[in-house]
Amino acid sequence: MIPVTTPAATGPFPPDDPTLPTARECLLCYVARMLEDHGCDTSLRWSLRFRDARSPTATGLARRLGGMGGFCDCELLLNAYRLARHLCVRDLATDELEAPAEQPDCAGVRRTSTHPCANWERQRGLAGR
């Protein structure tokens, strides 16, 4: 899949741009926030925007995410990672754990990291081998 290249997905980045990652925000918290606000266009638009803004030398990011089953931004959160168990809430009717109504604040990472914060854990199964 060829990533979408649009002005919203590439630099330069004005400092007041609301689609930029916040200070210490991790890749997955950023992608989750952007998907909630803007949806998925079946590309790694937000992941690559994060990379371009925070860690432009991370040229293997798309390959790494694809290797985990994240071939677009929403697949990253469906196939590769999930919200950590300690942040989920129990549905009293089904006794199942589910994401809270509001996304928790990012636990933070160093500025140039493309890895998730402690709020996320790898999915295990076909994609998360």
Residue pairs with C-beta under 8 A, 6 or more apart in sequence:
1 42
1 43
1 71
1 72
2 43
3 9
3 43
3 44
3 45
3 48
3 62
4 41
4 43
4 45
6 45
8 19
8 45
8 49
9 45
9 48
9 49
9 52
10 49
10 52
11 52
11 53
13 20
13 52
13 53
19 34
19 38
19 49
20 53
21 30
21 50
21 53
21 54
22 30
22 106
23 111
24 106
24 108
24 109
24 110
24 111
25 33
25 106
25 108
25 109
26 106
26 107
26 108
26 109
26 113
26 115
26 116
26 117
26 119
26 120
27 47
27 50
27 51
27 113
27 114
27 115
27 116
28 76
28 77
28 81
28 116
28 117
28 119
28 120
29 103
29 106
29 116
29 117
29 119
29 120
30 46
30 50
30 106
31 46
31 47
31 50
31 73
31 76
31 77
32 77
32 103
33 103
34 46
34 49
34 73
35 46
35 73
35 74
35 77
36 103
38 46
40 72
40 73
40 74
41 72
42 72
43 72
43 73
44 62
44 65
44 70
44 71
44 72
44 73
44 76
45 73
46 73
47 61
47 62
47 65
47 70
47 73
47 76
48 61
48 62
50 114
51 58
51 61
51 114
54 111
54 112
54 113
54 114
55 61
55 112
55 113
55 114
58 114
61 114
65 71
65 76
65 80
68 76
68 79
68 80
68 81
68 122
68 127
68 128
69 75
69 78
69 79
69 80
69 123
69 126
69 127
69 128
70 76
70 77
70 79
70 80
70 81
70 127
79 123
79 127
79 128
80 122
80 123
80 127
80 128
81 116
81 120
81 121
81 122
81 123
82 120
82 121
82 123
83 99
83 104
83 119
83 120
83 121
84 118
84 119
84 120
84 121
85 97
85 121
87 99
87 100
87 104
87 119
88 97
88 98
88 99
88 100
89 97
89 98
89 99
89 100
90 96
90 97
90 98
91 97
91 98
104 119
106 117
106 119
107 117
107 118
107 119
108 117
109 115
109 116
109 117
122 128
